[in-house]
Amino acid sequence: MNAAEYLLGFFENEWATTAEASGYRFADIVDAVQEVNDFVDSLKELGEDTTLFDDCMSRIKQSALKPFGGYELDWSVVRGSKTREKLQSGDLLGLKVLSGRMKESSLQFTEPQRETIADLIERARKILGEVSEDLPTGLALYINRLMHETEIALDEYSITGDFVLEKAFTRLRESLNIAIEKTSEEKKDRWNGVRKIFHDLAIGFIVETPSLLMTAAQVFPPIGS
């Protein structure tokens, strides 16, 4: 599932409260809209006429964000709000076309890879407790929150798919990288198992989807380097 597919899933829910209860969250919706917009911009840079896509995306953005009151801090939907209120005929078709175009540039997590991520979280949580005194104040707590966020993305994978899992896991990977760098030299080798799991996971993406070599390298750079 890429960002456009994620938005299509959101719009399949007639009511915003239903979508929110199903796992569609404001922060992820904002990220999805931005990612699709960036993809359209990349098409434009390649010389493609994106006038129709630009027109669709302006209303898709309004319709996706309106139920949340724009950018309210509580990020909770307003009851009685419809997800497609600002959309016009053809907007979802345009989004579906973009979804198809984005498939070749989006990571897809297989079931074994998702199991590997769950294993990595379990190992990292144990190590984090052993090295927490080496880390800056609050970092261990923040990483634990990211672990929980990634576990939710794994649990809700059938609904929110690859897009949300990629975002959550990327944030977790980046924070683990910081933790490894901050761990004292005498304890740093405790992260070796996590490093290996992460390396195997990254290789799996490159082998299974060679067209995503650059994307995989960007999302999964060497951990602990």
N, C-alpha and C positions, 0 to 999 in steps of 0.2 A: 504494500500500500504506500503510495507516494502522497505528497501534500495535496494534490488535486483530488485524489481518491478520498483522502481524509475529509475534505470539505464536502464532497458529494455525499459521504456517509452522514455528515452533520445535517445537510439539507434534506436527507431522506426522512429525518424526524420532523414532523410538522410543527411541533411545539418545542421551544428552546428548553423548557424545563425537562422534557423527555430526553432531549439530547444530553443535557447536563447529567441527568441521572444515569445515562448509559455510559458515561465516561468522557464525554466531550468537554474539554476545559478551555476557558477563555485564553490562557497563555498559549496553549497549543494551537488554537484557532488563529490567533495573531501570527504565530510562527508560520502556519500553513499558508495564510494569505500572502505573507511576505515572500515565502519561498516560491509560490506560483508567480507572483509579480516579478521576482528576480529571473525566473525561467523565461517569462515573456520578454523581459528586457534583453536576455541573452539571444533570443530569436531575432529581436530587432537589431542587435549589434551584428548579427550574421547577414543582415540585409533583407530579412523577411518582413513583409507587410503585416503588422500586428494590430492594425486599427480595430478589427472586430474583437480580438482578445482584450485589448485595452478597454474597450467599451463594456464588455462583459465583466471584466474584473473590477471596474469601478462600482458596479452595482452589487457584485458578489461580496466585496469588502463591506459595503454599507449594510447589506442584509445579514452578514455573518456577525458583525460587531454590534448592530443596533440592539439586539435583545439584552446585551450586557451593559447598556447605557453608555456605549462608547468605550471609554477607558477608566471606568470607575474602579476604585482601589479594591472593593470587596469582590469584584469579578463574579458576582452571582447574577443569574439571569432574572429579568423582570417577569413575573408570572403573567401569563396570557400573551406573551410575545411569540410570534410565528417566525420560523427560521427563514422563510422565503418571501417575506413581506416586500422587500425592495427589488426582487428579481423580475425580469421580463421574460417573455417567451424566447427561448433559444439560449439563455444564459447558462443553464445547466448543460445543454448540448456543447456549448463552447468549453465549459469546464471539463466535460468528458473527453473532448478532443485533446485538451491539454494533458489530461491524465494519461492518455495513450502515448503522447509525445514524451512524457516525463519518465516512462517506465524504464527506458534504457539508461537513465542517469540516476536511478534511485536504488538504494540498497534494499535487499529482501532477506529477511532472517528466516532460515530454515528451522525446523523443530530441533535438530541437534544443536544448532548454534544458540537457540534460546535456552536449551538445557545447559550449555556451556556457560552462558552468562549467569544463570542461576547458581552454578557451581562456583564461578568466580566471586560472586557476591558473598557466598557462604564462607569461602576461604579468606576473602579480604576483610570481612567483619571480624573474624577471629584474630587476624594479624593486627588489625586496627586497635583492638583492645590491648595488645601486647606492646605497641609502640606509641600509644596515645600521649604519653608524657614527653615524647620527643617533638610533638607537633605544636604549631602555634595554637593559642587559645581559640577554641571554637571550631577549628578545622575538623576534628574528629566528629563533632556533633553534626556539622554540615555534611560530611561524607555519609554519615548514617542516614541523614534525611534523603540524600541522593540515592542511596541504596534502596530505601523504602520506595522512592519514586520509581525506580527502575523495576522493582518487584511488582508494583501496581501495573506498570506498562506491560510486563510479562503476563500478569493475571488477566488483563483486559485486552490481550493481543487480538483476540477474535473480533473485537469491536474497533479498536483504534489502530491496530496493525503496526507496520514497520515504521511509519512516520514518527509516531510518538515514542516508540521504543528507541529509535535511533537518536532522537533528541535527548532522552533521559540517559541513555548509556554514554553518549558523548560527554555530557556534563559529569557523569560519574568517572569516566576515564580520565578526564582532565584533572579532577580533584585527586584521584588516586596517584596521578603522576606527581602532583605537588607533594602528597604525603610521602611518597617514596624518596623524593629529593630531600625532604626535611628529616627523614629518619636517620638516626646516627649510624655511622659506618659499622659498628659492632652488631647492629640489628638489621641492617639493610638486606642481608641475604635471606631474611625471613619472607621477603616479597618475591623470591625467585619463582615459587609456584604460580603466583598470580601473573608474573611476567610471562611465564611459559604458556599459560592458558590464553592470555591475551594475544600472544604471538600466533598461536595455533588458530585462534579465531580469525585474526586478520588474514592469515594465509588462506583460510577456507573461503573467505569472500573473494580473494583475488583468483583462486583456482576455479571456483564455481562461476564467477562472472568476470571473465577477463576484460570485458568492455568497460568495467567499472574500476579499472586499476587505479586511476588517478583519484576517483572518489574514495575508494577504500583507503588509499594512502593518506588522504586528507582527514578522513573520519577516524582512522585507526593508526596514527603515527606510533613509533616505538614507545612503549610505556616505560617509564623510569629512566629515560635517557637524559 
